[in-house]
């Protein structure tokens, strides 16, 4: 019976498709992520449903609602595919890390320096595949809780999770304005005066917003929020268009090579924090992840220290 168990839970590819649909929330988004047509995804899900013998999900309006059987299959699929990955990692270790996958998830502001960190590592290990996910802080926390990646990069660590952590480098949040803004060329600006300006802020769930709100909770002043914008790039262009001032990570500006924006010397700023690499204590690191961690703590850290700061 055990040898025929696979006949009841589908193929590896079908399980991968099911996980993609669950993660993306729709067949359309999953098909785009997997580079498959929607009919192909639907057909494979139909075959998987027939193999299971129970419905896996229901279409409720535009959303998919997974059944108990579907959720149970998803949980098992994750374990099966994770075990396959672990086997691949072990084999790649025996081959001298010539193949395998490193999964890295980071908050949006870290996307400016992570590629600079990955470049030399990929040159050392050209056969390694990298899965690099960028999302806001809340979305990365959700990925961490589901154990979807090897490492998670935060500037403000989530609370209540059992994590191993290494601090990597500083991540100062600085006040910015368009280069010809009245505040831009002054030696010092009071926090009170800065808060009177139209203020542009990231969306709820953003790590930058989390840090800014925490900072202003400790102050006697509150920023005059004019716009909520779900993108660092859009905030920068809004600042350039003189729609307001903002507080962003200095790395957003340094690595993005942004011109026409100046740091404003506001009393009490910058907001100081540090980038950290974190991973779940309960899960052992793969051989590739262990090598990457060693690289981050040595060559990677030294290389980023030499990077140009804003």
C-alpha positions, 0 to 999 in steps of 0.5 A: 500500500505504501508503495502506491501512496503517490498514486493518491497524492499526485505528482511532484509537479502537481503539488508544486502547482497546488502550492503556487495557487495557494500562495498566489491566491488565484490560478491566473497569478499562479500560472504567471509565476510558473510560466504556464498557461491557465488551462494547464494549471487548471488541468493539473489541479483537476488531475490532482483532485481526482487522485485525492478523491476529494475537492481541494478548493471552491471558487467563491466569487473571484477568490479560491477557498481551500477545503480541509482536504486541500489544506491537508494536501498543501501541508503535506506537499510542503513537507514532501517538497522540502524533503526533496530540497533537503536531499538536493542540498545534501547531494549538492554538498557532496558535489561541492555546492555545484547546484541547489537553491538559496531562498532569501526574503527581504523587506523592500528597502533591503532590495537596494543592497541585497543584489550587491551582496549576492553578486560575488556569492553567485560568482563563487557558486555559479550553479546555485539558483537564487529565489529572491523575494521582496515584500513589505515587512508584514508579508515577510513575517508571514513567509517566515511563519510559514517557513518558506525561505532560508533567510529573512532580512529585516531592519526591525525584527518581529517579536514573539518568534524564536529566531537566530539572528545576526546583525549585518549593518546599520540602516539609518532612516533620514529625512529628505526633501527636493534639493531646492526645498526651503529646508534642504540647505539649512544647517539644522531644522527643528522636528516641529518645523519638519512636522509642519511640512506635507509628509509622505509615508509608506503603507501599513505593514512597511518596516519603514512606516513601523520605525517612523511611527515608533519614533514619533510615538516617543516625540511631542510632535506628529507629522502632517501626513499628506500621502500614503505611498506603497513604494520607495521609488514613488515616494522619491519621485513625489519628493522630487515633484515637491509634493512633500518631504519624507523619511527613508532608509539612507540605503534607498538613496545611496544604492539607488543613485538618486539625484535631486534629493537632499538629506534634511538635517532634522533634530532627533534624526536619523532613526537608527536601526540595523539590518539583520539576517534571521532564520527559524531556530527550529529549522536546520540550515541547508549546506548552501545556506550555511555557506551563504551565512559564512559569506555574509559574516565575512566577505559580504559584511566587509564589502558592504562596509565599503559601499558608498553611503548617502 
